[in-house]
Each structure stands twice: as structure tokens, then as C-alpha cells.
């Protein structure tokens, strides 16, 4: 199929054409992201984010003449922005931990932990049950998308779609309710979740 025709069809809301574009470019993009971020789940998340951006901006695709370079410039920018967010989140977490009082009473620590857990549970409660289940498998138990798909008897793409939706909800929650990035929220969750 002609790439110009494919992009034109996508710009006209053709989901089958978009699926074809995904099939052709997703494996290479996933490898590209993995080389930048060195983490499979983050590479998967970034790849999904890129395709969501493409779909959201599909009307402009018909006018792009050098699609592959265009695609990889977007991918590089997403990867670099992600690495910047992670670095900022890690610095913020380091600052939080550095200024955290060492001599804090255990009961006070328990209250703080409970409050963070409550806030995070509020964000997770906004998700459908299946999305919460998939998030728990992928983020809390560290399963790959393939392992989660196998465990739940659904496709890898279904896992990815749930994770993209979940990360959007958590990103929005983190920014609006806590004033921090999603990376920091997930970092905090690793400390708080049993």
C-alpha cells in the first residue's frame, strides 16, 4: 500500500489504515524507545503515547511528505522529554527523602503513609476494574505486557490500551491533586504499596 494513500486514509478517520500503520512502525519504534529509556514497560508506554498523538493529530498526516523522519523526530522528543521528567522526579524524590526528618515518630509516619495511599487509591478508584487489575499486574507486580495478557487471557494490545488510559488518569490526578509528575507518583507508590 502507498504510504501517501495510507496517511490520507488515516487523516479521514480510517481506523484500519491506522492499524496498518501501527503494524508496520510499532516494532521499530518500540526498539527505538527501548534504546533510549532502557525499560520495556516505559518503551511500551512511550510507543503507545506516540500512536495516540498520531491519531489525535491525524488530520495533519495527509500533508506530511517525509513520514518516517517525522515519526522518529516525534519519538526522539517523547523519549527525551520522558527522560527529563524521570530525572526531575528522581531529583524531587531525592530532595523529599533528604529533607525528611529521620527522627519522625512511627505513628506520624503511619498517618502520612495512609494519606498518600488514600490519595493514590482515589486515583486508582477512578479506573475501571479491569484497568486497575492490569495496572496491578504491570506496575505493582512487575509483569510485562505479554505476561499480563497471558495471565488475563486477553491480547497484548488490550493490555497496552488499558495502561495508556490508566497512565493518563494518573498523570492528570498527579498534576491536579498533588502538583507532581506521574513518575513521582509511581515512585511514591513503589514505597507505599505492600
SVG drawing of the C-alpha trace seen along z (x, -y; Angstrom):
<svg xmlns="http://www.w3.org/2000/svg" viewBox="-15 -21 35 38">
<polyline fill="none" stroke="black" stroke-width="0.4" points="0.0,0.0 1.2,-3.5 2.2,-5.4 0.7,-8.7 -2.6,-6.9 -2.3,-5.3 -1.7,-8.7 -4.6,-10.2 -6.9,-7.5 -5.9,-7.9 -6.5,-11.7 -10.0,-10.7 -10.5,-8.6 -9.8,-5.2 -9.0,-3.0 -8.0,-0.1 -5.4,-2.2 -4.2,-3.4 -3.9,0.3 -1.8,1.0 0.5,-2.0 0.7,-0.7 1.6,2.8 4.4,1.5 6.0,-1.0 5.4,0.2 8.1,2.8 10.9,0.4 9.6,-2.4 9.4,-0.1 13.1,0.8 14.0,-2.8 12.4,-3.8 14.0,-0.8 17.4,-2.1 16.7,-5.5 14.9,-4.5 16.3,-1.0 13.0,0.2 10.5,2.3 7.3,1.0 8.3,-2.6 9.2,-1.9 5.7,-0.4 4.1,-3.3 6.0,-5.8 5.2,-3.9 1.5,-4.0 1.8,-7.7 3.3,-8.3 0.5,-6.5 -2.1,-8.3 -0.5,-11.6 -0.6,-10.5 -4.3,-9.6 -5.1,-12.8 -3.4,-14.8 -4.4,-12.5 -5.9,-15.4 -2.4,-16.8 -0.9,-13.4 -2.0,-13.8 0.2,-16.8 3.4,-15.1 5.8,-14.1 8.6,-12.5 6.7,-10.5 9.4,-8.2 11.7,-11.1 8.7,-13.0 7.7,-9.9 11.2,-9.4 11.6,-13.1 8.4,-12.8 9.7,-9.6 13.1,-11.1 11.3,-14.1 9.0,-11.9 11.9,-9.8 14.0,-12.9 11.0,-14.5 10.3,-11.3 14.0,-11.1 13.8,-14.7 10.6,-14.0 12.2,-11.0 15.3,-13.0 13.2,-15.8 11.1,-13.2 14.1,-11.4 15.7,-14.7 12.4,-15.7 12.2,-12.3 15.8,-12.7 15.0,-16.1 11.9,-14.8 13.9,-12.0 16.9,-14.2 14.7,-16.7 12.6,-14.0 13.0,-14.1 14.9,-11.0 13.6,-11.1 9.9,-11.1 7.6,-9.2 6.3,-5.9 2.6,-6.9 3.2,-10.1 4.8,-8.1 1.9,-5.7 -0.5,-8.6 1.5,-10.1 1.7,-6.7 -2.0,-6.2 -2.7,-9.6 -0.6,-9.0 -2.1,-5.6 -5.6,-7.1 -4.8,-9.7 -3.3,-7.1 -6.3,-4.8 -8.6,-7.7 -6.8,-8.0 -6.9,-4.3 -10.6,-4.1 -11.4,-6.3 -10.3,-3.4 -12.5,-0.6 -11.9,2.7 -10.1,4.3 -7.7,1.3 -6.9,1.5 -6.3,5.2 -3.9,4.7 -2.1,1.8 -1.6,4.0 -0.1,6.8 2.2,4.5 3.3,1.9 2.9,3.4 3.8,7.0 6.3,6.0 4.8,8.3 5.4,7.5 2.5,6.7 2.9,10.2 2.8,11.9 -0.2,9.8 -2.0,10.6 -1.4,14.3 -2.5,14.2 -5.7,12.5 -6.4,14.2 -6.6,11.0 -4.4,9.5 -1.2,7.6 -2.8,4.6 -5.7,4.7 -3.1,4.5 -1.4,1.6 -4.7,-0.3 -5.6,0.1 -2.2,-1.0 -2.3,-4.1 -5.7,-5.1 -4.6,-4.4 -1.4,-6.5 -3.5,-9.3 -5.8,-9.2 -2.9,-9.0 -0.9,-11.8 -3.9,-14.1 -4.5,-13.2 -0.9,-13.7 -0.7,-17.1 -4.0,-18.4 -4.2,-16.9 -0.6,-16.5 1.2,-19.0 3.8,-16.4 4.6,-14.3 3.3,-10.8 6.9,-9.4 7.0,-10.8 3.5,-9.3 4.7,-5.9 7.9,-6.2 5.9,-7.0 3.6,-4.1 6.6,-1.7 7.5,-2.9 3.9,-2.7 2.4,0.4 3.0,3.6"/>
</svg>
